[in-house]
Amino acid sequence: MSKTEGSGERSERRPKLPIPRVPSVGAVTGISRRQQYSASTRKALVMAAESLFALRGYAATSLDAIVADAKVTKGALYHHFSGKQGIFEAVLEDVEDQAARQIQKAIKGVVDPSEKALAGLREFLRIVQQPTYSRVVVQEGPAVLGRERHREQEDRSTFGIVQGLVRDLLGDEELALDDDMLQTIARIFFGALSAAGETVVGSADPAAASIRVESAMGLFLAGIRALGEKKPDVSGS
């Protein structure tokens, strides 16, 4: 056999050398792709549902419309969600999470507790006027999920921000408010914010209502701040 022929045989065998490594790499890639496809399918469904719920409302939006808009099958929808209410809850969670991130961004770097709280309030009042938030969270959320379930979702997303703002306003060591009292004040403030959102959304002039609400809530925040500065006796003695 000539060297050329020998080289030819070796040349033909060389591409076969990496083959044993391909299955393990392919298996990892396959799992990753399936996970990515599943995540992208879920995201497409949530985005489609979010757009339709905001535009048409919950009652007028069908599952057929959602899957058609997302360009997936109804089976894919049921793989990720129990049904229409399940996907609505995912949409509400997504909208609330977006709002929480925007508020966090607005208050980031603000040192003064009062200014920080006002910055968060102003951002919230801006968000509540957005069509998707006002329709999905304020108008539809309590009716679709029920008050208790809707409140649980709000607690998971934005209540923590309110707790942090209240702690900044009243967290003076000399005031010595216990966790239960701070939690109570935060809950009252959070309830006031929810009512403020409903007031703005239900107004014929949301922009004007937002200005009034900011003034009213500003008085509330000033009262909380004054409480911290006066350091009253809250021991009950």
HUUR-V239748 format. One record per backbone hydrogen bond with DSSP energy under -1.0 kcal/mol. NH is the residue of the N-H (numbers start at 0). CO is the residue of the C=O. If there is no record, write none. Layout:
BEGIN
NH/CO  NH/CO
END
This chain:
BEGIN
5/1  6/2  7/3  8/4  9/5  10/6  11/7  12/8  13/9  15/12  16/13  20/17  21/18  24/20  25/21  26/22  27/23  28/24  29/25  30/26  31/27  32/28  33/29  34/30  35/31  36/32  37/33  38/34  39/35  40/36  41/37  42/38  43/39  44/40  45/41  46/42  47/43  48/44  49/45  50/46  51/47  52/48  53/49  54/50  55/51  56/52  60/57  65/61  66/62  67/63  68/64  69/65  70/66  71/66  76/72  77/73  78/74  79/75  80/76  86/82  87/83  88/84  89/85  90/86  91/87  92/88  93/89  94/90  95/91  96/92  97/93  98/94  99/95  100/96  101/97  102/98  103/99  104/100  105/101  106/102  107/103  109/106  115/111  116/112  117/113  118/114  119/115  120/116  121/117  122/118  123/119  124/120  125/121  126/122  127/123  129/126  133/129  134/130  135/131  136/132  137/132  138/133  139/134  140/135  143/139  144/140  145/141  149/145  150/146  151/147  152/148  153/149  154/150  155/151  156/152  157/153  158/153  161/157  162/158  163/159  164/160  165/161  166/162  167/163  168/164  169/165  170/166  175/171  181/177  182/178  183/179  184/180  185/181  186/182  187/183  188/184  189/185  190/186  191/187  192/188  193/189  194/190  195/191  196/192  197/193  198/194  199/195  200/196  201/197  208/204  209/205  210/206  211/207  212/208  213/209  214/210  215/211  216/212  217/213  218/214  219/215  220/216  221/217  222/218  223/219  224/220  225/221  226/222  227/223  228/224  229/225  230/226
END
